[in-house]
Amino acid sequence: MGQIMLNLKAKITGIKYKPSLCKQLNEIDYSDLDNNLQKYSSYLCKFNDLNKIAISWWVSAKRTRTYPLARVYDTLSFGGKKVTIIPVFKDEGIGGDRDYIQWDTISLMSLLGIYLIISFYDYAHPSKRDSQKITHQRFNTAHTKNHLEDLIIYKSDALHWNLNQAKTISDVGEKALLAYREISQKTGIPMHSNQSVNQWLQNVKDSMSNFITNSRNRASIAQNSESMTEQPKEKTEGEKAKITITNYLGGEYFLTVDEAIFEEEKLLLVEAKHTKRSVFPALSDIKEGLIKMSLFSNISELTLNDNNYEPVPVLKLSSEYKNLGKIFTQKHEHLLTQLYQEGNQNGFEVRYLS
């Protein structure tokens, strides 16, 4: 693996995007939310005949796990308010991971016009597969519902709401610590040490700017790590690169481009999704790629070493599945047609290689 040389800078002034692959959202009545908050990954919550909110929720606070952006994508076609619920941090037990919410996740949701509810888990089962892990974690319903009730009458935009949510991190985090202590007592499974959580919460409480800086440092480290991950050589055309996107909200997004390909004054920004086991990559993987396209297709300025380039976003799907020609069905054709339509509507290319 060679060192990545490209470090792209981009600016976005706003997001305009028309999705076409969103799933049909099931509807849950608000009065039934206590038992159904996490029944579907994305759904409509009906307060009354006039008020509905599209809800998605994240399994983990980390956006590179469990396809959370695919869940958010499925709410994009709803014309009303869209909200996503994220745990302030998630502890899977001493034998698992512990992930914290990051500033750039909050900023990204603001950029996409998604209202954020920072919540916490207060219920879990012992894992049957690992005696040192918990599973089936559930959000504290009362906390989440209180914020939904506030949100239904909230008149300002997602940015202002989410900035206020960010200010609740330390308080919600302390509630999460107490909840995990009770979960540990009930399940007999120890959690990770509280020391690092307390340090993280104190850092957030002391200074939001420190939280932002530390979060961005972690995101930049993750960006560097991801940029060194190679795509399958037989499907790669350009160089992997880092791209840092800034916007008028003050958000800064550390992302990667799987393949950066130069064509005169144009620069192709390729998000590549590859599979060896099927005709197409997983639909959730594709939808996460479409979230990238919603960003790349709204870039107003793209530079490399102070040179300007015209961005050309590309979603590239590739497969090595054997006997592909014999199993390419009408369903696959329909999916590809929908992707082409979404690309045409939003100004990006879709390429399928087999």
VENLIN-V178344 format. One record per residue. SS is DSSP state (H for helix, E for strand, L for the rest). PSI is psi in radians with two decimals (* if undefined). OMEGA is omega in whole degrees, -180 to 180 (none if undefined). Layout:
ss	psi	omega
SS	PSI	OMEGA
SS	PSI	OMEGA
//
This chain:
ss	psi	omega
L	2.13	-180
L	2.85	-179
L	2.43	-180
L	2.22	-178
L	-0.52	-174
L	2.31	177
E	1.63	-173
E	2.56	175
E	2.39	-178
E	2.72	176
E	2.50	177
E	2.31	178
L	-0.26	179
L	2.93	-177
L	2.15	170
L	2.14	-174
L	2.35	178
L	1.85	-180
L	2.68	177
L	-0.10	-177
L	0.16	179
L	2.40	177
L	2.76	175
L	2.20	-175
L	2.25	172
E	2.69	-178
E	2.31	177
E	2.28	177
E	2.44	-178
H	-0.58	180
H	-0.33	179
H	0.16	-172
H	-0.47	-179
H	-0.70	-177
H	-0.13	-172
H	0.29	-176
L	-0.65	-177
L	0.47	-179
L	-0.73	179
L	2.68	180
L	-0.53	175
E	2.45	-177
E	3.02	174
E	2.32	174
E	2.10	-177
E	2.03	176
L	-0.74	176
L	-3.03	-176
L	-0.40	-177
L	-0.31	-173
L	2.07	175
E	2.63	176
E	2.37	174
E	2.19	-174
E	2.37	166
E	2.84	179
E	2.64	-177
L	2.35	176
L	-0.72	-180
L	2.79	178
L	-0.23	-177
L	2.23	-173
L	-0.11	177
L	0.14	179
L	2.54	170
L	0.43	174
L	0.90	-179
H	-0.56	-178
H	-0.43	174
H	-0.63	177
H	-0.74	177
H	-0.75	180
H	-0.73	-176
L	-0.24	178
L	-0.12	-171
L	-0.47	-177
L	-0.20	180
L	2.35	-175
L	-0.30	-179
L	-2.76	-179
L	2.46	178
E	2.27	-177
E	2.53	173
E	2.43	-177
E	2.19	-177
E	2.31	175
E	2.43	-180
L	-0.67	165
E	2.77	-179
E	2.19	176
E	2.12	-179
L	0.15	-175
L	2.88	-174
L	-0.44	-180
L	0.00	-178
L	-2.77	-178
L	2.89	169
E	2.10	-176
E	2.51	-179
E	2.59	174
L	2.50	-178
L	2.67	-178
H	-0.72	-175
H	-0.37	171
H	-0.78	178
H	-0.78	-179
H	-0.70	179
H	-0.72	177
H	-0.67	177
H	-0.75	-180
H	-0.64	-179
H	-0.07	-179
L	0.45	-179
L	2.18	176
E	2.41	-174
E	2.36	169
E	2.02	177
E	2.01	-174
E	-2.92	-180
L	2.68	177
E	2.46	176
E	0.24	180
E	2.49	179
E	2.82	174
E	2.66	169
E	2.48	177
L	2.39	177
L	-0.31	-177
L	-0.44	-175
L	2.07	-175
L	-0.13	-180
L	0.29	-179
L	2.69	173
E	2.81	-177
E	3.11	180
E	0.84	-180
E	2.52	-177
E	2.44	178
E	2.66	170
L	1.94	-172
H	-0.74	-176
H	-0.77	179
H	-0.82	-177
H	-0.75	-179
H	-0.64	178
H	-0.74	180
H	-0.62	176
H	-0.70	179
H	-0.64	175
H	-0.68	-175
H	-0.59	-177
H	-0.45	179
L	0.08	-178
L	2.33	-173
L	-0.24	-178
L	-3.10	-174
L	3.06	-176
H	-0.60	-179
H	-0.90	-178
H	-0.71	177
H	-0.82	-176
H	-0.57	175
H	-0.68	176
H	-0.64	176
H	-0.68	-180
H	-0.56	-180
L	-0.24	-180
L	-0.04	-172
H	-0.83	-176
H	-0.71	179
H	-0.79	180
H	-0.63	179
H	-0.67	177
H	-0.65	175
H	-0.67	179
H	-0.70	178
H	-0.79	179
H	-0.71	-179
H	-0.73	180
H	-0.52	175
H	-0.74	178
H	-0.71	177
H	-0.75	180
H	-0.72	180
H	-0.70	-177
H	-0.63	-176
H	-0.33	-176
L	0.23	-179
L	2.12	-179
L	2.56	174
L	3.10	174
L	2.84	180
L	2.47	178
H	-0.25	-172
H	-0.84	-177
H	-0.58	177
H	-0.81	180
H	-0.66	178
H	-0.74	179
H	-0.78	180
H	-0.68	179
H	-0.66	178
H	-0.75	179
H	-0.74	-177
H	-0.67	-177
H	-0.72	-174
L	2.11	176
H	-0.58	180
H	-0.63	176
H	-0.72	177
H	-0.78	179
H	-0.82	-179
H	-0.83	-180
H	-0.68	178
H	-0.76	-179
H	-0.58	175
H	-0.76	178
H	-0.73	-180
H	-0.67	179
H	-0.69	177
H	-0.77	178
H	-0.67	178
H	-0.79	179
H	-0.71	-180
H	-0.78	-178
H	-0.60	-177
H	-0.30	178
L	-0.03	180
L	2.12	-175
L	2.53	169
L	2.82	176
L	2.20	-172
H	-0.63	-176
H	-0.19	-179
H	0.08	-174
L	2.34	180
L	-0.69	-175
L	-2.89	-180
E	2.50	172
E	2.52	-175
E	2.84	172
E	2.50	175
E	2.21	178
E	2.04	-176
E	2.30	173
E	2.74	179
E	3.03	-174
L	-0.25	179
L	-0.10	-176
L	0.06	179
L	2.59	178
E	2.18	-172
E	2.08	-179
E	1.81	-176
E	3.13	177
E	2.72	173
E	2.13	-178
E	-0.70	180
E	2.11	173
E	2.08	-174
E	2.17	-179
E	2.28	173
E	1.55	-175
L	-2.05	-178
L	0.05	179
E	2.65	176
E	1.98	179
E	2.20	177
E	1.75	-170
E	2.14	170
E	1.99	-173
E	2.27	176
E	2.13	-172
E	2.58	176
E	2.58	174
L	-0.17	-170
L	-0.04	-176
L	3.06	178
L	-0.74	179
L	2.71	167
L	2.84	-180
L	2.50	-178
H	-0.68	178
H	-0.66	178
H	-0.72	178
H	-0.75	-179
H	-0.63	175
H	-0.63	175
H	-0.62	179
H	-0.56	174
H	-0.74	176
H	-0.72	180
H	-0.60	179
H	-0.49	176
H	-0.91	-176
H	-0.59	-178
L	-0.12	178
L	0.25	177
E	2.19	179
E	-0.33	-179
E	2.28	-180
E	2.19	-179
E	2.65	172
E	2.05	-177
L	0.75	178
L	0.14	174
E	2.35	-179
E	2.47	177
E	2.64	174
E	2.07	-178
E	2.39	175
E	1.68	-180
E	2.44	-180
E	2.24	171
E	1.98	-177
E	2.14	177
E	2.35	-180
E	2.65	-178
E	2.49	174
L	0.24	-175
L	2.30	-178
L	2.65	179
L	0.65	-176
H	-0.70	-177
H	-0.48	-177
H	-0.28	-174
H	0.15	178
L	1.81	-171
L	3.09	176
H	-0.58	178
H	-0.74	178
H	-0.71	178
H	-0.73	180
H	-0.73	179
H	-0.77	-179
H	-0.68	177
H	-0.76	178
H	-0.71	179
H	-0.75	177
H	-0.73	179
H	-0.76	-180
H	-0.68	177
H	-0.77	180
H	-0.68	-179
H	-0.50	-171
H	0.07	172
L	0.63	172
L	2.80	-179
E	2.60	172
E	2.23	179
E	2.38	178
E	2.15	-177
E	2.40	178
L	*	none
//
